[in-house]
Amino acid sequence: MKDFSNYWNALSFAFEKYGNLTRKSKEIPYIIHPIRITSILRAVGFDEFENEDLMIAALFHDLVEDTDTKLNEIENKFGEKVALIVAELTKPEGANGRKKDQWLENFINDSEEARIIKMADRIDNLLEMVDDWTIEKQISYVEQAKIILKSCGDSNKQLAKKLEALINSLLERLLNK
């Protein structure tokens, strides 16, 4: 059996770094989000043994963006590959509106791992999307998911199918409100 300690160390590191952060949409600890992403990844066949870097990067995907964690700290503790995936997933400063759309479109050029995590991330975010957003904001967020599906969908057919079904379901609901 493969060593599992690196993943456990990563999980502990994520708990420490996300600390007392909560999700914007709900008052739940932020760490729940990356844990749910790893659950989504497990549901489509990935695991901490065969896909350790992927699963660790999923735990860390928002660390650089939302905490004081630096990429070199991730690289020193968990390796260059994990840090590179996290770098791909870190939204550049000022990437809003059309710039964010362009960043999402460019995922087509990123690693398969980053594209897989990005789809799982958006699936989880869509499932948690709250009704206190305006209809326009919700529709815009779902429309961005279409960009993610287009740029990342070829990296995992199961995730792409789930993301597409979720997009269609949400748009139908939102457009009929």
N, C-alpha and C positions, 0 to 999 in steps of 0.2 A: 504494500500500500504506500502511496505517495505521502510525503510529509505535508501536513495540513497547517503547520504552525505559521507560515508566512501569511496565509489568508487570515488566521486569527489575529495576528499582529496588525494586519491592515484594518480589520474590523475595529480593533481597539483604538488604533490611530484615528480612524474616521469618527468614532464616538468622541474622542478627545477633541479633535479639531472642529467638528460641527458644534460641540459644546452645547450651549443653551439656545442656539438658533432655533427658530420655529419657522414653519412654512408660512408664506405670506397669505395663502388662501385659507388656511385653517390653523388653529392654535395647537398644532402637534409638533413634537420634536422633529427638526429637519432630518435627522439621521434615518427616520422612517422612509423617506423618499428614496435614498440610494439602496436601502435594504429591499424595498419593494422592487426596484429595478433588477436587483440580483435575483429576486423571486421570479420576475417575468423571464429573465434569461434562463433560469433553471427550467421553467415551464416549456421552453422550446429546445431543451437538450444540453445547455451549457452547464458546467459545474466547476467547483473550486479546485478540482484535481487536474482535469484535462485542460482547463481554460483559466488558469490562475491569474494571468495578467489581465485578461478581459474582465474577470469578476472583481479584481482589485481596482482596476480603472473605473469600473461602474460605481464602486463605493466612493471613489475620489472625484468623480466627474465635475462636481461643483465646488470643490475645495478652494481652488485658486481664485475662482470668481467671487465666492461668498465668505471666505475667511482670510486670515493673514498667512495662510500656507503658501509657500513658494514652490515652484516646479523643482528646483534643485534639492529641496528637502525631500520631496517625493522620490526623486531619482536616487538620492543617497540611501534612502531606507528601503525602496522597493524596486529599484532598477530603472534603466533607461527606457525600456519598452513601455512600462506603465506610465512614466513621465511623458513620453511622446504621445501616447493616447490621450492622456489628460490635457495636454497642450492643445491637441486638435479639438477637444470638446470645450475648451475655455473660450467663451465669447469675448472677442476683442472689445476693448473700451470704445464706447461711442457707436457700437453696432446696434443701431435702432432703425426702425422703419425699413427703407429699401436696403440699407447697409446690412441689416440683420438678414433680410431675404437673400442677399448676395452671399453672405457667410454660410447660410444654410445650403444654398445651391452648390457651393464649393466643397461640401462634404463628399461629393462624387469623387474628388481627388484624394480623399483622406483614407486612412487605413480601414480595412474591413471591420476591425474591432471598434473603432470610433463610430462607424456607421451603424453597427449593430446596437451599440449603447445609445446612440442618438435616437434610434427608433424606439427602444424600450423606454427611454426617458420621456419622449413625447407621449407614448401610450399612457404612462403613469400620470403625466401632467394632465392629459385630456380626461382621464378617469376622475381626476380630482378637481377639474375645472369647476369653479363655483358660479352659482346663479347670481351672485351679487355683482358680477361683472356686467357691463352693458351687453346687449345682444351684439352690437357692432364689434366690441372687443372679443367676445367669444368667437364670433364668425372669423375675425381676423386671425385669431390663434389657431383655429381649425384649418384655415387656408394656409397658414405657415406649415402645418402638418403635411399638406399636400406637397410642398417643396421638399420636406424631409423624405417623404415617401419616394418622390422622384429621384432624389440624389442618393438615397441610402437603400432603397427597396431591394436592389439586387444582392445585397449582402446576406440576407436571410429571408427566405420565402415565407416562413411561418409568421415572423414579426411583421413583414410587409402586408400579409393578408389580414392580420389582426388590426394593424394601423389603418388600412384601407376601410375595413368594416366599421371601425370606430369613427373615422372621418365621415363616412356616408351616414351613419346613424345620427351623429351629432348635427350634421348639416341639415338633415331632414327635420330633426326636432327644432333646431334653431330657426330655420326658415319658415316653419309653420307656427311660430309663436305669435 
